[in-house]
Every structure is written in structure tokens, then in C-alpha cells.
């Protein structure tokens, strides 16, 4: 499986939309956050951010175990996201099991397409409160970069697997199409 990696509001979903316009059958695994928040809002259920994070960790691990060996497709979130976001939401929450699973499965990962912060943060139903703060967005991005550097230094992934998507949506998508052969 290939993954997008980037803080919230960096254009991952927009790029997924572009992929599906070109190839509606391409396997795109979207973030669980939007769906979960939308569903919770529709039924009037509210959780503390830490409890939401626990639920997302479990759902993300299940999704990872189902998709990570797929040689085709792309996902907007990976276990990296869960590990990094937990540092912000609940630093006391144990994510050792997520890290161990990532370490075990890293060899199956295709490309990691990094979407850096280049656009203004968009506030929507998934980005409220803590997630509407550009300082938090930048902190997440920095932590993701450090995570990748560590993974490369440990030999779990190579620099060749990390592809930075920069520029306009069109420029980013042109690079993405080349790597994904779509």
C-alpha cells in the first residue's frame, strides 16, 4: 500500500478526489476521522478527544492490518499518523502496539507521499477546536518529518520510498500520477 503523509489540511483528500476522477476503480482508502466525526455528529454523540483517539487507533490498526500488504492503492492515513497525533492529543496514551505493528510491516509499504503545509488550514467538520490551530498543524508536520527520519535511519524504509508532493494541486497530482501509473 502507498500512503499519503501530512498534517491535517494539506491536500490529501483533494489528491484522492483527483485520482478517482482519472481512475474511479483505483483503490483509495480515505481517513476514518471525517466519517467518524460525521457519524457521531449525526447521532448526537460526543467524545473527549482522548477517547476519540483511542477509537481511531483501534480502527486504524484494523484497517492497516487489512490493507497494508496490498500492492495497489493509496491511503490518506497510516499508523504513522496515529502514532504522531497521539503525541498531541494524549501523550500518556500508549501507542507501543501501533509502533510495533508499523515496524513489523514497514517492509510492505510502497511509497509515502508527503504533503507539506503549503495552503492555508481549512476549518470544517473534521477540523475544529485543537485541529483548527495552525501551530498544532505545524507541530504535527514536524513530528511526522522526525518520524520518517528515524525510520530511514533504522533501515525500516528508504529515502527512495519518500516522495514529496509540492506546489499546486495540479503539480502535486502530476508527480503522483507518475509514481502510481494512473
N, C-alpha and C positions, 0 to 999 in steps of 0.2 A: 504494500500500500504506500502511496505517496501522501504527504501531509503538507498542509499549509501551517506555518508557524508565525504568529504575530499577535501582538496585543489586540485587545478589542478595538473595533472600529478602524481597521487597517485595510479593509477591502477584500477580505477573504470570501465573503458571501457574494459580493459583486462579481468576483472572478468565477465563482461556481456558476452563477447565472450565465456568464459569458460562455463557459464550457458547454452548458446544456443547450444554449442557443445553437451552437455549432454541431453538437453531438448529443441529442436527447437521451441516448442509451448509455452514455458514459456514466460510470458508477461514481456518484458524488454523495459523500456522507457529510451531511450538514451538522453543525453544532447542536447539541442537545439543549443548550441554555435557552434559546428562543422558544423552542417547543415546550419545554418545561415551564418557563415563566408564563407563556400564553395560557397553557392548560390550567396552571394554578390560579391565574387571574380570572379565568372564565368560571371557575367553580368557587371563587372567593376564598381560597386557601392562602395563607401567608406563613412563610417560614423565616426564621432568622437566617442570615447569610451563611453561618457556620453549618446549620442543618441542610440548607440547600447544597452547600459544598459537599457534604457527606453523601447526599443522594447523587449528585453529579459524579463524584468519584466512583461510586459503585456502578452507575450506568455506563460511565466512560470505560471502566475496566471491562465490563461485559462486552461493550461494543468493540473495544480493542481486540479482545480475545476472538471475536467473530470475524474481524476484518483484516487484521494486521498481516496475514500471510497472503492476501490477495495480491496478485501481480499487477492488476489493473485498478484504476480508480484513484480517487483523492478524497481526503477527509479534511474538514476545516479545523478539527481539533484532534489532539493526540494526548497520550499520557503526559507528555512534557507540559502541556497546558495545565493539567490538573495538579501536577507537582509544583509548578511555579505559582499558579493562582492561589494555592493553599497557603503559601508563604504570606500572602497579603490578607486573605480572608481569615485564616485561623492558623497562625504559626505553630500552635500547640497540637494541631490535628496531625496524627501520624499518617504519613504517606509512604512509609518504607515499602509496603507491599506494591505500591504503584511503581516506585523506583526499581524494585527488584524485577518486576514484570517487564518494564522498559529495558533494563539491562539484558535480560534474557532474550528479548525479541528484537533488539536493535538490528541484528544481522538480517532480518527480514524486511527492513524498511527500505523503500526505494529512495525517492528524492524528498527533501524537506525544502519546501518553497517558502522562504522568509519574506513576509510582507512588512517592511518597516513603516513607521509612522511618517506619512508624507501628506496626509489630508487632515482637515480638522475633525475632531472627535464628534460623532453624531450621537445625540441622545435619542433613544427610542425605548420601546417596552422592555428591551433586554439591558439597556444601559441607563440605569437610574441610580441615584444615591452614590455610593462609592465608585461605581463604574462610569459615572459621568465626569469624573475628575481627571483632567489631562496629566496631572502629576502621577496619579496611580497608573495611568496608561503607560507613561514613560518608564516607571519603575518595573512594570511587568515586562516591557520590551527589554530592558537592561538585564533582568533576571533570566530571560529566555536566551539572550546572547551568551551570558555566562554559562548557562546550562549546556548550550551547544559546544562552546569551547572546551568544557570539561569532558563532554562525550567524545570529542575528537582526540583530546589528549589521552583518554583512556583506551582509544582504539575501537570504541563501540560503533562509531560512524566515521566516515572520511569527509574531508573537505569537499570532495567531488560530489557528494550527495547533497550538499547545501547550496541552494540556488537562490540568490537574492533577486526579488522582483521589485524593480524601481521604476519610477516615472508615472506617467498617466495610466489609466486603466488599460488603454489600448496598447501601450508599450509593455506593460506587465503581461498582458494576455498574449502578446506576440511571442515573448520568451517562453511562457508557459506552454503554448501550443507546440513549440519546437520540442520541448522535453517530453511532452505527453503524446506526441504524434497524433494530434487531433486537428 
